[in-house]
Amino acid sequence: MLAVMLADAYADRLFGAQDTSDDILEFRAGLAVRSEALARVFALVRGELTLVTEAVEVPISDYGTLRVEDFMVSLYNNHSVQRVRIVLPDGARLLAHPVVAEAIGFLRAA
């Protein structure tokens, strides 16, 4: 959640560094339209989406991609590992780390 909050705060810094818009809400809405990942970060900060830590099943065919730590955990936890996920309004879940990384990448480029 710290990375989410820092990304949100960085969007405010971008607003302060530009001179094309006087409305921070309009500026942030413009960013959110250009990046779905950043829109989700903003929604997390507003409390419209939530983060959960839950077990995610790892197919045995994907074991070669796991780090040693995750591999060992999965062996003792019925082929599952803990992951931080974003719960969307429809109940679907997304892995949080790739979404936050994409949002940060967008902000870096902006």
C-alpha positions in Angstrom: 0.0 0.0 0.0 3.0 2.3 0.6 4.0 2.1 -3.1 0.3 2.8 -4.1 0.3 5.9 -1.8 3.7 7.1 -3.2 2.5 6.7 -6.8 -0.6 8.7 -5.9 1.5 11.5 -4.3 3.8 11.5 -7.3 0.8 12.3 -9.5 0.3 15.4 -7.3 4.0 16.4 -7.8 3.5 16.1 -11.6 0.6 18.5 -11.3 2.8 21.0 -9.4 5.5 20.8 -12.0 3.3 21.5 -15.0 1.6 24.8 -16.1 -1.1 23.6 -18.5 -3.9 22.9 -15.9 -5.0 24.8 -12.8 -7.4 22.0 -11.7 -5.7 19.1 -9.9 -8.8 16.9 -10.2 -9.0 17.4 -13.9 -5.2 16.8 -14.2 -5.5 13.5 -12.3 -8.6 12.4 -14.3 -6.6 13.0 -17.5 -3.8 10.8 -16.2 -6.3 8.1 -15.2 -7.8 8.1 -18.7 -4.3 7.6 -20.2 -3.4 4.7 -17.9 -5.8 2.1 -16.6 -3.2 0.9 -14.1 -2.9 4.4 -12.6 -6.7 4.7 -12.5 -6.7 1.6 -10.3 -4.0 3.0 -8.1 -6.1 6.2 -7.6 -9.1 4.0 -6.9 -7.2 2.1 -4.2 -6.2 5.3 -2.5 -9.8 6.5 -2.6 -10.9 3.2 -1.0 -13.0 2.2 -4.1 -10.8 -0.9 -4.5 -9.2 -3.0 -1.9 -6.0 -5.0 -1.5 -6.1 -8.5 -0.2 -3.4 -11.1 0.5 -4.6 -14.5 -0.5 -3.4 -17.9 -1.6 -3.1 -18.3 -5.4 -2.8 -21.8 -6.8 0.4 -22.4 -8.9 0.1 -25.1 -11.6 2.9 -27.6 -11.4 3.9 -26.6 -14.9 4.7 -23.1 -13.6 7.0 -24.3 -10.9 10.1 -23.5 -12.9 9.2 -19.8 -12.9 8.9 -19.6 -9.1 11.7 -18.3 -6.8 13.1 -20.9 -4.4 11.1 -19.3 -1.5 7.8 -19.5 -3.3 8.5 -23.0 -4.5 9.1 -24.2 -0.9 6.0 -22.5 0.3 3.9 -24.0 -2.5 5.1 -27.5 -1.6 3.7 -27.2 1.9 0.6 -25.2 1.0 -1.2 -27.4 -1.5 0.5 -25.9 -4.5 -0.4 -22.3 -3.6 1.5 -19.1 -2.7 0.5 -15.9 -1.0 0.0 -12.9 -3.4 -1.3 -9.4 -2.9 -4.3 -8.8 -5.2 -6.6 -6.0 -6.1 -10.3 -6.8 -5.7 -12.2 -5.1 -8.5 -15.9 -4.1 -8.1 -17.1 -7.1 -10.0 -15.2 -9.4 -7.6 -12.4 -10.2 -10.1 -8.9 -10.1 -8.8 -5.6 -8.8 -10.3 -2.1 -9.3 -9.1 -1.2 -6.0 -7.4 2.5 -5.8 -8.1 2.3 -5.7 -11.9 -0.5 -3.1 -11.8 1.5 -0.8 -9.5 4.7 -1.3 -11.5 2.8 -0.3 -14.7 1.3 2.8 -13.0 4.8 3.8 -11.8 6.2 3.3 -15.3 3.5 5.5 -16.7 4.3 8.2 -14.1 8.0 8.0 -14.9 7.3 8.6 -18.6 4.8 11.4 -18.0 
